[in-house]
């Protein structure tokens, strides 16, 4: 709109800021709104337009970033006391790329502390709420970003997905969310939780917007040695291709006990929709799926225990007990700085890596990870994509799972495998349960075949238009 | 002979000679204002990622090639987890079970070799400083590329440990792996030592010694520790496994405060760095670019005429000195004369100015010209020194310096004969002495001729003329 001159960036920005002002107090999706900076940036876009400069593909598009990203001069806290007041001296590659494309960063979104959680309740900023029902969780850990896009605070948001932290909140909040192949998007400047599982992943209002945004984010970054050099196709162009003749696999392990019957029914209806559009379906098996949750939690906690060792009170962030012994400073800083879920995971991970347990836990989980990759590789020999529900249930109530970490962990059962295997996976809205909560359809593709995943998602979206169903924030209180 | 056999193993940390750090673009040079050579990566800021400095791998591979190691074509990095204020990330990126090379050996200088277990790449830590205002951390050194060279327990005397280090240092310097300057910390050594009864088959309990800041300290600390353990064992005591610090002033080792339990570093593969595949092409390229190493050079110098073992050791101690020496011989200087000049005048000047041969003012071809002039009799030794002095501050050839000083040696017998005759005529006393059998008097006469000619006379010719005129 800005590029075509239909609207000024300033007007768009002001409209979104108004909406945030009206409804963010209800949702607590954003923990900081960059009103001044955003207005200035929008003004700059309009000036550039006036001067006749070529505008980037996201010129004037408001963007929300999860509090896990570094943005120069701004707070980057991971919703943790230990980073309270920490201002970053640099900008994450992913954020920089969207800024370079013209996006305007409008706010910083809430999350589970250090991205550990599935409900956005483990946060120093308090819980975020689901725009479709304020009593419910928006999911997590990127719940703030998902709620913000769902509530139309911004058309785009960045999240991070380590075990489903973008796809699960996308499903809960009725919007698309996409985790590309591991290494497709640079992790530089994404504060690490579990390095081998962390993915930068965007939310948008439509699959097409996701495709455009993913194309801008993807590509090799010399600052991230795990980023991939493979060429990035035009994802948006592929979104209009027909799915006639595509082979869709339905992994039976994803329709097991614990799956809410309503979610199952919505998923099956979605599969029928895909068949109606010319895709063929077949049952496939991913035999190691039952080990996904234990393997995931062993690996992610192991890496987290190491990644979070840097928060020691020596150089930045919180410091307590600095006038006492070194050990006391460490203990008090970390004791006070980390929340209970983070501490639990650091303890678990430290235990897994101890000599004597390493082989039983870390190493065994790594081996299972390899087996799961093979499961997917063999399934993709006969299928172009796999289709599953994104979550076993729709959004649960706030507080419901807080005292029961294991039940919280089980909510990731359908999403963690894609992180372990590093393959692209999207969640697209696939309708609503009887109590009006959104459900998500997960589409998984082979490594580096983001285009195929987006193509199927776009075709499904076009046929159903569930993504247009916005939450009603006016009447809820 | 002692009833015990000593077993020594060394672990050497060596900073690679590089412009930047192992995983960050921050420049590295010794010293600098505290925390002035630190990037976001070295600080371990939230969200930063390491990126391997490809040059570090190349330099590390040069060490592997120079030390005859077996290179692992697939290698990876691991995290070594522990808390310490000088370790910004709370873990050190190191290599645990797949180091980039294994085996290898270090010559001991007498034809024998000590085996290596492996070499691995890792990042250095910063430095903690304890002041009146509390403890401070300087992270300039944090992230600097190191190799850790782990020796097998192959050495049996403190002297061998010293020789091991001397030879290792020489090789690493030749291969341009490291400056190996212990004073600046670019070479650091820890030593393990245990004693076992001569007839035993199992190794004794080892003690690790730290705070060894020179090769001499390594040797002395091991000698001390050898005596200490020997006395302990002889009196029926037992050696406990622990770490000791060397106190050079007191000349003794002292047990460090023992830790409650051994540290568990919780090694696991570094997820931020993919495994590395080292190509055969890279190894071949590096192998082809390796300089001649000290052992080979010594062997070659032994073939040169007139050099003693001592000369050879001095000439090969520093790769650049050897190269300068060869530049002299290539430009026509005789090996022995070149060696004498280097070990005499040149060393003196370098020592006085605290310089290395690389900084030396006189280019090799010019010094070679001077050496040739001397051996051809164009200048005598005394004059040659004067010429040398002038050449230190004048960028000119030897012949130019000689004529500028007017020091061309008089080798014209006609001219010299008249001077000699004049000296004979003016000095009846020494002549009489000589004739009465005092050979020494001839030297005095020779000296007088030299004085008369301002030192320019060809001494050999003067001697001949004197003898002829006096006979």
Interface residues (C-beta under 8 A of the other chain):
Chain A: X69 X70 X76 X78 X83 X86 X88 X89 X90 X92 X187 X188 X189 X190 X191 X192 X194 X195 X196 X222 X223 X224 X225 X226 X302 X303 X305 X306 X308 X309 X310 X312 X314 X315 X316 X326 X330 X350 X353 X354 X355 X358 X362
Chain B: X40 X43 X44 X45 X46 X47 X48 X49 X50 X51 X52 X79 X81 X83 X85 X88 X89 X90 X91 X135 X137 X264 X266 X267 X268 X271 X272 X273 X274
